[in-house]
């Protein structure tokens, strides 16, 4: 039986629209699952909740934990916001506005012809919405759809239009879903925010969960101002807070909190487990220093396995570089061609590759996630047999096997870009690592964006240099020191720190690689000089 804190229980008990701001390690996921369980108790089998997470990985984890606790999630939707837009709105109701094609291919905006991009670019303008009188705004979208093509980046805009002007869509959403939960709301965009408020107006209970201090996706037009608007605005969303970090050692909480709020009250205690280290040299020397001290760190902090140790960097280039320099066995997570596509077909292929290389993934997971409603037992049997082949066949037959699964699932296409992505997985060890099960002996290496939502016993935080974190910008004619998105950079630093449970090392070096690819003298990050951090760290 879970013993909830007063803050957690108050959030769980509240029955209406709310905004829940939650610091790292505060148990927000457990609170959300408990609230979902309460919601589902009074629902029929064809009803459910909408549970939106920022990434597919986070969605899968939330669904897995929910099924373990709730068992029957009924007809709930667990997934990313784009997946919800496509599956529940665009694919079901776009045909009310344009001729339904025999099949639909989801593409990225940059796959359009240049002249098409020019004509449709206005649709991607931040803050742009389509009003009913804008009858011609979607003509190009309708034409593409009728020819079996839909642009992924337009899913939010089109979904808002359909939700606003399709009574059939409104009836469907109202009948099926009784509540919506959106995690990481600080990374919401304008259209997502508008749809969230619209669903609440339909009578669907709306719960936004987030932390403005963990907003790190402003480059993608995601902004914490929408979370702050819900929290502070004169509206129907009741604000709740989870302020206690149960994950991190109190000295890590103190340091991270002072980064954001220099005057905040500290948690009492004399044990400091935040360290700064400046290594003579660059990544080769940093790697050698980590290698030599790893066993001592593990013994001191009772860390059993290397996979509970993470090295976090700002850039993917640093991920690859430090991985190549380390002698200890490690797992570097790098972006691959399939993950960059972001389409439904690429998502199925990614899950099939996870199934091939990781026995923790099952054929039933793929059937549950991607098979159409009303599939017969015989069709499931055939589909399961084809999925099982993905794990069994040799590399030369893998592409044909994946094509067979996509054909049986329907509405999924294997294009040349997908074939290139599969071949990259087969041929490049660093890419294939993304799909293999984690080895306990491997130190985990990733950029900070990928670490969001994860936790480790020990974190080495790299790339803490002037010009790197925070980034500088150089306006023409100005000699002033100007930082580019300083708050976003600070949030990135904050996220990295709060991934560590027991111990964190803030690593700099006397040299770094400059913009021209040569070693140059390095200075530490200006974040080291922020007020309030005195006596909250030790030097190594």
ROTISE-917974 format. One record per residue (C-alpha): x, y, z; residue in one letter. Coordinates in nm, 4 decimals. Layout:
// ROTISE-917974
NODE         xx         yy         zz   kevo
NODE          X          Y          Z      A
...
This chain:
// ROTISE-917974
NODE         xx         yy         zz   kevo
NODE     0.0000     0.0000     0.0000      X
NODE     0.1500     0.3315    -0.1080      X
NODE     0.1637     0.6001     0.1608      X
NODE     0.1020     0.9300    -0.0136      X
NODE     0.2204     1.2632     0.1216      X
NODE    -0.0385     1.5292     0.2019      X
NODE     0.0517     1.7138    -0.1212      X
NODE     0.0110     1.3978    -0.3267      X
NODE    -0.3167     1.2964    -0.1607      X
NODE    -0.4671     1.6424    -0.2104      X
NODE    -0.3856     1.6245    -0.5821      X
NODE    -0.5261     1.2718    -0.6078      X
NODE    -0.8523     1.3605    -0.4342      X
NODE    -0.9328     1.6695    -0.6415      X
NODE    -1.2045     1.5657    -0.8931      X
NODE    -1.2019     1.8491    -1.1481      X
NODE    -0.9775     2.0421    -1.3875      X
NODE    -0.6371     2.1068    -1.2368      X
NODE    -0.2780     2.2025    -1.3089      X
NODE    -0.0186     2.0052    -1.1142      X
NODE     0.3307     2.1523    -1.0982      X
NODE     0.5774     1.8918    -0.9821      X
NODE     0.9492     1.9161    -0.9089      X
NODE     1.1834     1.6305    -1.0148      X
NODE     1.1437     1.3128    -0.8108      X
NODE     0.8141     1.4221    -0.6552      X
NODE     0.6162     1.1127    -0.7540      X
NODE     0.4022     1.2825    -1.0179      X
NODE     0.3676     0.9661    -1.2298      X
NODE     0.2397     0.7686    -0.9307      X
NODE    -0.0111     1.0449    -0.8601      X
NODE    -0.1278     1.0502    -1.2228      X
NODE    -0.1720     0.6705    -1.2294      X
NODE    -0.3733     0.6834    -0.9072      X
NODE    -0.5995     0.9545    -1.0528      X
NODE    -0.6435     0.7561    -1.3763      X
NODE    -0.7404     0.4493    -1.1733      X
NODE    -1.0087     0.6495    -0.9901      X
NODE    -1.1418     0.7872    -1.3205      X
NODE    -1.1644     0.4442    -1.4827      X
NODE    -1.3699     0.2866    -1.2045      X
NODE    -1.6891     0.4515    -1.3238      X
NODE    -1.6356     0.4077    -1.6974      X
NODE    -1.7765     0.1601    -1.9462      X
NODE    -1.5490    -0.0615    -2.1538      X
NODE    -1.5710     0.1603    -2.4633      X
NODE    -1.4634     0.4633    -2.2577      X
NODE    -1.1267     0.5686    -2.1197      X
NODE    -0.8818     0.8465    -2.0466      X
NODE    -0.6388     1.0319    -2.2714      X
NODE    -0.2879     1.0063    -2.1248      X
NODE    -0.0373     1.2155    -2.3195      X
NODE     0.3387     1.1926    -2.2658      X
NODE     0.6110     1.3900    -2.4399      X
NODE     0.7937     1.0910    -2.5913      X
NODE     0.7006     0.7423    -2.7087      X
NODE     0.9319     0.5957    -2.4456      X
NODE     0.7584     0.7887    -2.1668      X
NODE     0.4180     0.6837    -2.3026      X
NODE     0.5186     0.3181    -2.3097      X
NODE     0.6446     0.3411    -1.9522      X
NODE     0.3259     0.5109    -1.8299      X
NODE     0.1102     0.2476    -1.9998      X
NODE     0.3226    -0.0344    -1.8569      X
NODE     0.3011     0.1044    -1.5037      X
NODE    -0.0698     0.1769    -1.5391      X
NODE    -0.1483    -0.1780    -1.6545      X
NODE     0.0529    -0.3174    -1.3634      X
NODE    -0.1470    -0.1121    -1.1146      X
NODE    -0.4872    -0.0795    -1.2845      X
NODE    -0.4891    -0.3980    -1.4998      X
NODE    -0.7808    -0.2894    -1.7245      X
NODE    -0.7278     0.0538    -1.8794      X
NODE    -1.0415    -0.0012    -2.0938      X
NODE    -1.0391     0.2049    -2.4146      X
NODE    -0.7856     0.4610    -2.2928      X
NODE    -0.5328     0.6288    -2.5188      X
NODE    -0.1688     0.6295    -2.4101      X
NODE     0.0735     0.8028    -2.6449      X
NODE     0.2233     1.1267    -2.7700      X
NODE     0.0116     1.4252    -2.8654      X
NODE     0.0942     1.3828    -3.2365      X
NODE    -0.0131     1.0202    -3.2222      X
NODE    -0.3435     1.1262    -3.0630      X
NODE    -0.4035     1.3913    -3.3281      X
NODE    -0.3408     1.1448    -3.6109      X
NODE    -0.5196     0.8365    -3.4786      X
NODE    -0.8203     0.9838    -3.3039      X
NODE    -0.8902     1.2960    -3.5086      X
NODE    -0.7213     1.3179    -3.8509      X
NODE    -0.7591     0.9545    -3.9581      X
NODE    -1.1157     0.9334    -3.8295      X
NODE    -1.2598     1.2673    -3.9404      X
NODE    -1.0458     1.4280    -4.2119      X
NODE    -1.2700     1.2570    -4.4668      X
NODE    -1.5541     1.4854    -4.3541      X
NODE    -1.3670     1.7714    -4.5239      X
NODE    -1.1886     1.5993    -4.8156      X
NODE    -1.2167     1.2831    -5.0267      X
NODE    -1.0974     0.9768    -4.8326      X
NODE    -0.7969     0.8068    -5.0023      X
NODE    -0.7525     0.4295    -5.0260      X
NODE    -0.4408     0.4544    -4.8105      X
NODE    -0.2636     0.7371    -4.6320      X
NODE     0.1098     0.8064    -4.6161      X
NODE     0.2376     1.0325    -4.3370      X
NODE     0.5355     1.2450    -4.4426      X
NODE     0.7445     1.5275    -4.2929      X
NODE     0.7139     1.8843    -4.4185      X
NODE     1.0640     1.8776    -4.5667      X
NODE     0.9606     1.5878    -4.7920      X
NODE     0.7219     1.8150    -4.9824      X
NODE     0.8286     1.9685    -5.3119      X
NODE     0.9903     2.3132    -5.2663      X
NODE     0.6968     2.4910    -5.4286      X
NODE     0.4534     2.3060    -5.2000      X
NODE     0.6567     2.4069    -4.8960      X
NODE     0.6454     2.7697    -5.0053      X
NODE     0.2670     2.7650    -5.0482      X
NODE     0.2028     2.5877    -4.7167      X
NODE     0.4633     2.7480    -4.4920      X
NODE     0.2089     2.9920    -4.3453      X
NODE     0.0265     2.6956    -4.1888      X
NODE     0.3263     2.6376    -3.9582      X
NODE     0.3301     2.9935    -3.8245      X
NODE     0.3337     2.9969    -3.4454      X
NODE    -0.0064     3.1035    -3.3115      X
NODE    -0.1873     3.0557    -3.6440      X
NODE    -0.5335     2.8978    -3.6299      X
NODE    -0.7858     2.8370    -3.9077      X
NODE    -1.1229     3.0030    -3.8713      X
NODE    -1.4337     2.8793    -4.0480      X
NODE    -1.4304     3.1757    -4.2844      X
NODE    -1.0756     3.0826    -4.3976      X
NODE    -1.2320     2.8409    -4.6467      X
NODE    -0.9301     2.8188    -4.8741      X
NODE    -0.6560     2.7871    -4.6115      X
NODE    -0.6563     2.4073    -4.6176      X
NODE    -0.7116     2.3518    -4.9905      X
NODE    -0.3580     2.2246    -5.0450      X
NODE    -0.3867     1.9989    -4.7399      X
NODE    -0.7158     1.8574    -4.8713      X
NODE    -0.5618     1.7903    -5.2135      X
NODE    -0.2643     1.6079    -5.0663      X
NODE    -0.4932     1.4058    -4.8391      X
NODE    -0.7150     1.3053    -5.1308      X
NODE    -0.4017     1.1756    -5.3041      X
NODE    -0.3033     0.9732    -4.9968      X
NODE    -0.0526     1.2106    -4.8291      X
NODE    -0.0652     1.3953    -4.4977      X
NODE     0.2044     1.6179    -4.3453      X
NODE     0.2892     1.5246    -3.9854      X
NODE     0.3688     1.8797    -3.8719      X
NODE     0.0187     1.9918    -3.9727      X
NODE    -0.1569     1.7397    -3.7467      X
NODE    -0.2034     1.9870    -3.4552      X
NODE    -0.3458     2.2663    -3.6719      X
NODE    -0.5785     2.0363    -3.8682      X
NODE    -0.6892     1.8592    -3.5494      X
NODE    -0.7880     2.1883    -3.3876      X
NODE    -0.9871     2.2797    -3.6985      X
NODE    -1.1656     1.9420    -3.7061      X
NODE    -1.2380     1.9468    -3.3322      X
NODE    -1.3798     2.2974    -3.3609      X
NODE    -1.5976     2.2487    -3.6694      X
NODE    -1.6885     1.8772    -3.6817      X
NODE    -1.9896     1.7895    -3.4623      X
NODE    -1.9255     1.4194    -3.5350      X
NODE    -1.5698     1.4458    -3.4015      X
NODE    -1.6931     1.6290    -3.0934      X
NODE    -1.9568     1.3620    -3.0243      X
NODE    -1.6980     1.0858    -3.0652      X
NODE    -1.4427     1.2435    -2.8306      X
NODE    -1.7051     1.3313    -2.5677      X
NODE    -1.8542     0.9819    -2.5726      X
NODE    -1.5217     0.7957    -2.5569      X
NODE    -1.3040     1.0031    -2.3253      X
NODE    -1.3935     1.1374    -1.9813      X
NODE    -1.0590     1.2848    -1.8777      X
NODE    -0.7297     1.3960    -2.0307      X
NODE    -0.3853     1.4043    -1.8676      X
NODE    -0.0934     1.5801    -2.0360      X
NODE     0.2494     1.5326    -1.8796      X
NODE     0.5462     1.7655    -1.9396      X
NODE     0.3021     2.0475    -2.0079      X
NODE     0.5889     2.2954    -1.9914      X
NODE     0.6876     2.1573    -2.3337      X
NODE     0.3475     2.2282    -2.4908      X
NODE     0.2986     2.4316    -2.8068      X
NODE     0.0264     2.6844    -2.8839      X
NODE    -0.2068     2.4467    -3.0710      X
NODE    -0.1743     2.1706    -2.8112      X
NODE    -0.2651     2.4252    -2.5434      X
NODE    -0.5720     2.5398    -2.7393      X
NODE    -0.6915     2.1805    -2.7896      X
NODE    -0.6429     2.1019    -2.4202      X
NODE    -0.8612     2.3985    -2.3215      X
NODE    -1.1185     2.3071    -2.5889      X
NODE    -1.1484     1.9508    -2.4564      X
NODE    -1.2057     2.0881    -2.1068      X
NODE    -1.4893     2.3009    -2.2503      X
NODE    -1.6437     1.9783    -2.3866      X
NODE    -1.6798     1.8590    -2.0261      X
NODE    -1.3743     1.6333    -2.0324      X
NODE    -1.1800     1.6604    -1.7058      X
NODE    -0.8446     1.8173    -1.7928      X
NODE    -0.5244     1.7721    -1.5903      X
NODE    -0.1975     1.9422    -1.6892      X
NODE     0.1230     1.8192    -1.5235      X
NODE     0.4601     1.9857    -1.5549      X
NODE     0.7468     2.1931    -1.4196      X
NODE     0.8435     2.5251    -1.5777      X
NODE     1.2021     2.4768    -1.4578      X
NODE     1.2316     2.1683    -1.6798      X
NODE     1.1285     2.3411    -2.0025      X
NODE     1.4038     2.2494    -2.2519      X
NODE     1.2317     2.2376    -2.5922      X
NODE     1.1817     2.6040    -2.6774      X
NODE     1.3783     2.5464    -2.9998      X
NODE     1.0770     2.3417    -3.1169      X
NODE     0.8301     2.6206    -3.0280      X
NODE     0.7420     2.4558    -2.6969      X
NODE     0.7015     2.6984    -2.4114      X
NODE     0.6408     2.6901    -2.0365      X
NODE     0.4202     3.0021    -2.0615      X
NODE     0.1170     2.7822    -2.1273      X
NODE     0.1702     2.5871    -1.8051      X
NODE     0.2195     2.9145    -1.6177      X
NODE    -0.0984     3.0544    -1.7773      X
NODE    -0.3012     2.7607    -1.6455      X
NODE    -0.1425     2.7882    -1.3024      X
NODE    -0.1734     3.1632    -1.2552      X
NODE    -0.4569     3.2567    -1.4867      X
NODE    -0.8106     3.3448    -1.3880      X
NODE    -0.9603     3.0215    -1.5161      X
NODE    -1.1180     2.6963    -1.4069      X
NODE    -0.7931     2.5073    -1.3417      X
NODE    -0.7184     2.4561    -0.9731      X
NODE    -0.3422     2.4744    -0.9004      X
NODE    -0.1669     2.2029    -0.6982      X
NODE     0.2029     2.1549    -0.6242      X
NODE     0.4336     1.8626    -0.5471      X
NODE     0.7369     2.0287    -0.3904      X
NODE     0.9274     1.7429    -0.2264      X
NODE     1.2000     1.5669    -0.4274      X
NODE     1.2023     1.2081    -0.3014      X
NODE     1.4611     1.0931    -0.5572      X
NODE     1.7765     1.2965    -0.5091      X
NODE     2.0146     1.3299    -0.2166      X
NODE     1.9290     1.6492    -0.0288      X
NODE     2.2578     1.8168    -0.1264      X
NODE     2.1684     1.7685    -0.4941      X
NODE     1.8235     1.9156    -0.4251      X
NODE     1.9855     2.2133    -0.2507      X
NODE     2.2271     2.2846    -0.5346      X
NODE     1.9639     2.2439    -0.8063      X
NODE     1.7097     2.4575    -0.6183      X
NODE     1.9593     2.7393    -0.5663      X
NODE     2.0367     2.7395    -0.9373      X
NODE     1.6777     2.8399    -1.0073      X
NODE     1.5998     3.0380    -0.6912      X
NODE     1.9154     3.1724    -0.5213      X
NODE     1.7275     3.2767    -0.2063      X
NODE     1.5403     2.9489    -0.1488      X
NODE     1.5555     2.7747     0.1888      X
NODE     1.8009     2.4844     0.2046      X
NODE     1.7428     2.1373     0.3454      X
NODE     1.9558     2.1013     0.6612      X
NODE     2.2542     1.8663     0.6528      X
NODE     2.6339     1.8563     0.6269      X
NODE     2.6811     1.5723     0.3774      X
NODE     2.7699     1.7195     0.0349      X
NODE     2.7405     1.4902    -0.2678      X
NODE     2.7731     1.7505    -0.5423      X
NODE     3.1264     1.7798    -0.6800      X
NODE     3.3082     1.9954    -0.9306      X
NODE     3.6138     1.8715    -1.1153      X
NODE     3.8377     2.0485    -1.3665      X
NODE     4.0500     1.8013    -1.5638      X
NODE     4.3740     1.9102    -1.7380      X
NODE     4.3259     1.8415    -2.1088      X
NODE     4.0020     1.7504    -2.2881      X
NODE     3.7751     1.4495    -2.3461      X
NODE     4.0575     1.1946    -2.3700      X
NODE     4.1794     1.3030    -2.0278      X
NODE     3.8241     1.3282    -1.8883      X
NODE     3.7569     0.9729    -2.0062      X
NODE     4.0802     0.8471    -1.8486      X
NODE     3.9897     1.0205    -1.5215      X
NODE     3.6402     0.8638    -1.5195      X
NODE     3.7840     0.5209    -1.6025      X
NODE     4.0355     0.5372    -1.3178      X
NODE     3.7859     0.6498    -1.0534      X
NODE     3.4801     0.4457    -1.1450      X
NODE     3.5308     0.1516    -0.9069      X
NODE     3.6043     0.3861    -0.6175      X
NODE     3.2817     0.5778    -0.6870      X
NODE     3.0819     0.2548    -0.7024      X
NODE     3.2264     0.1323    -0.3725      X
NODE     3.1787     0.4646    -0.1935      X
NODE     2.8158     0.5008    -0.2944      X
NODE     2.7191     0.1330    -0.2998      X
NODE     2.6453     0.1313    -0.6726      X
NODE     2.6187    -0.2286    -0.7915      X
NODE     2.6171    -0.1920    -1.1682      X
NODE     2.7674     0.0441    -1.4241      X
NODE     2.4316     0.1038    -1.5916      X
NODE     2.3328     0.3127    -1.2884      X
NODE     2.6056     0.5590    -1.3848      X
NODE     2.5341     0.8147    -1.6571      X
NODE     2.7463     1.0606    -1.8500      X
NODE     2.5300     1.3488    -1.9752      X
NODE     2.6372     1.5962    -2.2411      X
NODE     2.4874     1.8910    -2.4240      X
NODE     2.5517     1.7646    -2.7789      X
NODE     2.5352     1.4352    -2.9666      X
NODE     2.8893     1.5021    -3.0876      X
NODE     3.0087     1.4944    -2.7263      X
NODE     2.8178     1.1688    -2.6697      X
NODE     3.0077     0.9988    -2.9517      X
NODE     3.3423     1.1527    -2.8546      X
NODE     3.3411     1.0571    -2.4858      X
NODE     3.2103     0.7096    -2.5710      X
NODE     3.5010     0.6476    -2.8081      X
NODE     3.7525     0.7649    -2.5459      X
NODE     3.6279     0.5552    -2.2531      X
NODE     3.7815     0.2150    -2.1842      X
NODE     3.4970     0.1002    -1.9600      X
NODE     3.2110    -0.0716    -2.1396      X
NODE     2.9496     0.1892    -2.2264      X
NODE     2.6274     0.2485    -2.4182      X
NODE     2.6076     0.5681    -2.6234      X
NODE     2.2603     0.6751    -2.7352      X
NODE     2.2670     0.8584    -3.0662      X
NODE     1.9919     0.9764    -3.2984      X
NODE     1.9256     0.7439    -3.5911      X
NODE     1.7447     0.7869    -3.9217      X
NODE     1.4273     0.6101    -3.8100      X
NODE     1.3807     0.8106    -3.4894      X
NODE     1.4208     1.1375    -3.6816      X
NODE     1.1339     1.0521    -3.9193      X
NODE     0.8630     1.0644    -3.6542      X
NODE     0.5946     0.9015    -3.8714      X
NODE     0.3538     0.6217    -3.7791      X
NODE     0.5321     0.3765    -4.0097      X
NODE     0.8719     0.4568    -3.8588      X
NODE     0.7238     0.4106    -3.5117      X
NODE     0.6022     0.0583    -3.5992      X
NODE     0.9414    -0.0269    -3.7495      X
NODE     1.1199     0.1019    -3.4387      X
NODE     0.9003    -0.1175    -3.2186      X
NODE     0.9653    -0.4184    -3.4437      X
NODE     1.3401    -0.3593    -3.4111      X
NODE     1.3062    -0.3358    -3.0333      X
NODE     1.1206    -0.6665    -3.0494      X
NODE     1.3976    -0.8207    -3.2623      X
NODE     1.6815    -0.7217    -3.0319      X
NODE     1.5190    -0.7147    -2.6890      X
NODE     1.3308    -1.0110    -2.5411      X
NODE     1.1526    -0.7798    -2.2962      X
NODE     0.9344    -0.6647    -2.5876      X
NODE     0.6512    -0.8945    -2.6973      X
NODE     0.4540    -0.9556    -3.0144      X
NODE     0.1366    -0.8837    -2.8177      X
NODE     0.2598    -0.5289    -2.7461      X
NODE     0.2798    -0.4626    -3.1206      X
NODE    -0.0588    -0.6229    -3.1856      X
NODE    -0.2206    -0.4149    -2.9089      X
NODE    -0.0610    -0.0900    -3.0259      X
NODE    -0.1050    -0.1121    -3.4008      X
NODE    -0.3699    -0.3633    -3.5112      X
NODE    -0.7031    -0.2250    -3.6256      X
NODE    -1.0197    -0.2561    -3.4219      X
NODE    -1.2262    -0.5611    -3.5128      X
NODE    -0.9304    -0.7777    -3.6129      X
NODE    -1.0307    -1.1477    -3.6083      X
NODE    -0.8625    -1.4260    -3.4114      X
NODE    -0.7353    -1.5804    -3.7351      X
NODE    -0.5876    -1.2476    -3.8444      X
NODE    -0.4173    -1.2111    -3.5057      X
NODE    -0.2703    -1.5587    -3.5411      X
NODE    -0.1257    -1.4774    -3.8838      X
NODE     0.0015    -1.1399    -3.7618      X
NODE     0.1689    -1.2948    -3.4557      X
NODE     0.3431    -1.5520    -3.6746      X
NODE     0.4773    -1.2777    -3.9031      X
NODE     0.5950    -1.0673    -3.6076      X
NODE     0.7736    -1.3680    -3.4567      X
NODE     0.9724    -1.4025    -3.7799      X
NODE     1.1206    -1.0553    -3.7241      X
NODE     1.3077    -1.1954    -3.4246      X
NODE     1.4078    -1.5240    -3.5859      X
NODE     1.5208    -1.4502    -3.9418      X
NODE     1.8718    -1.3432    -4.0460      X
NODE     1.9712    -0.9878    -4.1333      X
NODE     1.9339    -1.0439    -4.5076      X
NODE     1.5640    -1.1272    -4.4673      X
NODE     1.4792    -0.8611    -4.2073      X
NODE     1.3492    -0.5914    -4.4436      X
NODE     1.1176    -0.8354    -4.6219      X
NODE     0.9888    -0.9605    -4.2864      X
NODE     0.9166    -0.6084    -4.1604      X
NODE     0.7381    -0.5297    -4.4874      X
NODE     0.5191    -0.8353    -4.4284      X
NODE     0.4167    -0.7137    -4.0821      X
NODE     0.3374    -0.3636    -4.2095      X
NODE     0.1218    -0.5105    -4.4864      X
NODE    -0.0794    -0.7141    -4.2381      X
NODE    -0.1243    -0.4169    -4.0065      X
NODE    -0.2536    -0.2021    -4.2930      X
NODE    -0.2101     0.1733    -4.3536      X
NODE     0.1668     0.1452    -4.2980      X
NODE     0.4203     0.1724    -4.5791      X
NODE     0.7843     0.0678    -4.6070      X
NODE     0.9553     0.3445    -4.8031      X
NODE     1.3168     0.3782    -4.9160      X
NODE     1.3869     0.6103    -4.6210      X
NODE     1.2719     0.3319    -4.3865      X
NODE     1.4946     0.0795    -4.5640      X
NODE     1.7895     0.3157    -4.5175      X
NODE     1.7074     0.3412    -4.1481      X
NODE     1.6852    -0.0364    -4.1037      X
NODE     2.0176    -0.0831    -4.2836      X
NODE     2.1749     0.1759    -4.0534      X
NODE     2.0638    -0.0315    -3.7531      X
NODE     2.2053    -0.3487    -3.9099      X
NODE     2.5386    -0.1934    -4.0045      X
NODE     2.6238     0.0615    -3.7321      X
NODE     2.6891    -0.0724    -3.3818      X
NODE     2.6279     0.2638    -3.2114      X
NODE     2.2833     0.2861    -3.3718      X
NODE     2.1935    -0.0747    -3.2961      X
NODE     2.2673     0.0027    -2.9290      X
NODE     1.9409     0.1997    -2.9217      X
NODE     1.7497    -0.1260    -2.9619      X
NODE     1.9495    -0.3721    -2.7521      X
NODE     1.8589    -0.4433    -2.3889      X
NODE     2.0691    -0.2526    -2.1382      X
NODE     2.3724    -0.4424    -2.0138      X
NODE     2.4394    -0.3996    -1.6414      X
NODE     2.8093    -0.3465    -1.7158      X
NODE     2.7524    -0.0497    -1.9475      X
NODE     2.7863     0.3109    -1.8393      X
NODE     2.5031     0.5084    -2.0012      X
NODE     2.5984     0.8057    -2.2235      X
NODE     2.3401     1.0418    -2.3737      X
NODE     2.2593     1.4066    -2.4297      X
NODE     2.0610     1.5819    -2.1586      X
NODE     1.7434     1.6007    -2.3687      X
NODE     1.7370     1.2200    -2.3909      X
NODE     1.7859     1.1861    -2.0138      X
NODE     1.4574     1.3612    -1.9352      X
NODE     1.2451     1.1336    -1.7175      X
NODE     1.5334     0.8987    -1.6355      X
NODE     1.7270     0.8587    -1.3117      X
NODE     2.0703     0.7223    -1.2193      X
NODE     2.2644     0.6681    -0.8990      X
NODE     2.5551     0.8760    -1.0287      X
NODE     2.5761     1.1422    -1.3013      X
NODE     2.8833     1.2953    -1.4648      X
NODE     2.7645     1.6217    -1.6209      X
NODE     2.9949     1.7296    -1.9074      X
NODE     3.0071     2.0253    -2.1503      X
NODE     2.9972     2.2824    -1.8705      X
NODE     3.1983     2.5434    -2.0611      X
NODE     3.1672     2.9098    -2.1388      X
NODE     3.0181     2.9367    -2.4916      X
NODE     2.8621     2.5869    -2.4606      X
NODE     2.6330     2.6040    -2.1552      X
NODE     2.5092     2.8729    -2.1578      X
NODE     2.5507     2.9381    -2.5290      X
NODE     2.6671     3.2773    -2.6471      X
NODE     2.5490     3.4773    -2.9439      X
NODE     2.7338     3.7527    -3.1259      X
NODE     2.5154     4.0311    -3.2727      X
NODE     2.6907     4.2274    -3.5458      X
NODE     2.8580     4.5384    -3.4070      X
NODE     2.8191     4.4371    -3.0409      X
NODE     3.0961     4.3339    -2.8013      X
NODE     2.8641     4.2691    -2.5090      X
NODE     2.8416     3.9237    -2.3545      X
NODE     2.4976     3.8022    -2.4655      X
NODE     2.3612     3.4559    -2.3967      X
NODE     2.1318     3.2663    -2.6306      X
NODE     1.8234     3.1329    -2.4472      X
NODE     1.9971     3.1521    -2.1086      X
NODE     1.6888     3.0260    -1.9189      X
NODE     1.6610     2.7237    -2.1478      X
NODE     2.0294     2.6485    -2.0908      X
NODE     1.9819     2.6841    -1.7141      X
NODE     1.6847     2.4465    -1.7297      X
NODE     1.8989     2.1978    -1.9215      X
NODE     2.1633     2.2142    -1.6476      X
NODE     1.8892     2.1705    -1.3849      X
NODE     1.7488     1.8634    -1.5601      X
NODE     2.0948     1.7024    -1.5789      X
NODE     2.1580     1.7602    -1.2082      X
NODE     1.8261     1.6137    -1.1004      X
NODE     1.8796     1.2875    -1.2879      X
NODE     2.1261     1.1912    -1.0100      X
NODE     1.9989     1.0163    -0.6983      X
NODE     2.3175     0.9755    -0.4928      X
NODE     2.6076     1.1646    -0.6459      X
NODE     2.6753     1.4171    -0.9228      X
NODE     3.0033     1.5445    -1.0686      X
NODE     3.0090     1.8704    -1.2653      X
NODE     3.3006     1.8223    -1.5031      X
NODE     3.5025     2.0832    -1.6891      X
NODE     3.8483     2.0731    -1.8442      X
NODE     4.1232     2.3168    -1.9343      X
NODE     4.0640     2.2668    -2.3058      X
NODE     3.7709     2.2177    -2.5409      X
NODE     3.7112     2.1918    -2.9143      X
NODE     3.6460     2.5269    -3.0813      X
NODE     3.4158     2.6011    -3.3735      X
NODE     3.6958     2.5268    -3.6231      X
NODE     3.7625     2.1823    -3.4793      X
NODE     4.0842     2.2625    -3.2927      X
NODE     4.1634     2.2445    -2.9225      X
NODE     4.1403     2.5823    -2.7529      X
NODE     4.1661     2.6992    -2.3887      X
NODE     3.8403     2.6458    -2.2009      X
NODE     3.6679     2.8455    -1.9281      X
NODE     3.4038     2.6986    -1.6959      X
NODE     3.0339     2.7692    -1.7367      X
NODE     2.9012     3.0967    -1.5998      X
NODE     2.6440     2.8876    -1.4155      X
NODE     2.9178     2.8023    -1.1641      X
NODE     2.9117     3.1658    -1.0531      X
NODE     2.5414     3.1947    -0.9791      X
NODE     2.4518     3.3402    -0.6411      X
NODE     2.3689     3.1050    -0.3584      X
NODE     2.5866     2.8090    -0.4594      X
NODE     2.8683     2.8772    -0.2124      X
NODE     2.9373     2.5825     0.0210      X
NODE     2.6904     2.3584    -0.1677      X
NODE     2.9594     2.1589    -0.3505      X
NODE     3.3037     2.0099    -0.3032      X
NODE     3.6017     2.0207    -0.5381      X
NODE     3.7676     1.7041    -0.6637      X
